[in-house]
Amino acid sequence: MAFRKRREALRSILSGSSCIRPGSVYDAISIRIAADLGFELGMFGGSVASLAVLGDPDIALITLTELAEQMRRMSRAASLPVLVDADHGYGNALNVRRTVQELETAGAAGLTIEDTLLPQAYGESKAQLISREEGVGKMKAALDGRSDASLVIMARTGAASITSLDDAIARARAYDATGVDALFFTGLKNQTELEAVAAATKLPIVLGGFPEEMIDLDYLASQRVRIALQGHAPFAAATQAVYETLKALRDGQAPKNLKGLASSELTGRVTRDADVKTRSGEFLGLKR
């Protein structure tokens, strides 16, 4: 299977002894850039998916169909393994099962299912969690939904910042018992909390939102953290670049005087222009 190598690469990261930082990807060009730069893994976050596809904030408006189609576009563009933030699985446990099926066929190397109550409940301004029992049901359904055993299923919880650290540990243990491949924690505030969850669990750990000043890859690796996210700066940078370029044009700047544009060499590289020309010659009889 074409996607199995990508999934096995992600499994190698999780079973290794190092901690890596993935590149945030959200479309065909960004995943090619990440692959060309040597990132071992791409991270397709729910927030950046909503921004890239809808232009909306991360409030669970994006649909499974839209997420899977964007993942499919990226899978076609590059062979870089991608971990997909599948939010709450777009519904109950049966919806989670279908979410896994769709993302598996779209080429995801792995995906995360979280126990946050989504969409946000009426009248509630703070994040809430589903019950531990419902979370367990979602993890079981996710595992049941995959047909390729190499697809990585991660259980994600933000309980540490929503309820308590003890609840985060209890949930992690319960999800571990279902047979998931890794545990994804958000909301851990310091090394003491990280060490507590590492001591209480045995699966590989993925870390999101950990204070950047505390990021030390050797230390994280010693706590069984195999992947430490680093936000979605590429999309923010692209947004700023588009804004500055359009503003300059609107203000009367001549296109030839614009700064910071991709060179023709870079554009050709990320669009795989050389490959297209080779195929055009072979299949269309066109001379290079």
Steps between C-alpha positions, in 0.01 A plus 500: 500500500634841400412662832637223721859624475388837632322338792795277576722810502275659763509179702879506485495850649275384781709191573829690484695671775496859372251786504428670169318820410264470202445758231154657489342426160164596356508470119689349208773764490564510875538121523745499210706772663504309830605182321773677302640655818534159662223498759431148618131569555230744402232617743161591358332683786127554534547873549712546189263277304212730587707804408624359170174346382237732645676813617331445836642466852533165674141457623414161344338637183706295256343170394656157473455510122692827473779380730539167319503664157777739606696205637447318170645795309808498721543123469509537123753782515765341723585180682579669831316322786226720643339490843145637480318677780156341462354702789217309672443271203210711373232351721447198719693173497342385175599828336852445632507162328412659168750781558776239526383329181496825303839623622655160443393497136615863470853393586550615859787331680328550832223693666398626841159472664437727797259494792403867480127570474455647152337709368494736796187457715239774521574747779842354578801726449757252630615175342325187622576129476283205415483228764788259533266218401400674178865571428580131537219417259642743246847347522359150456300614199807667349697178526213302353477740207849451362559234237875558477651396831798729437280813523590673828213584736577745780279585797509868587393670821516855625376405845810638672386857431124437509436274798818382673830324450362197683211484256740527207696202635185297563373568150837417346508167680147419389580586138824302519297194598301519176813435292576843354852556371596821682377764744471866406495750786417869484486744788799371697654806661841389626751219527348371824169433325673342203702274724182397683322390182813329370538304825134398502483378139704285265409600146693748284399860573417783264508845652308807392504847651789435738674826601758570230762613752488150648559322169818297525486208260738280700298557816171439321637180350594380848133541595388285204386800298554406137328795331484859629284734298617852419185681393400610154739782417518417126135589446540818704808592296317435173207712613728790585683467168177507300378799699821697447509417129139596434535814710807604301317444172195687623723788607639525147819294523602360161506117496863501387600690816336263747726336757493154651347314206583138426764469232423321176744231614314442826162510327618247246634275774184495713278451195726212384540674166790279388291186552210650306728588209644149497154347488390748235787388285434132557120501477421802280801503272596851610861611469664644809 
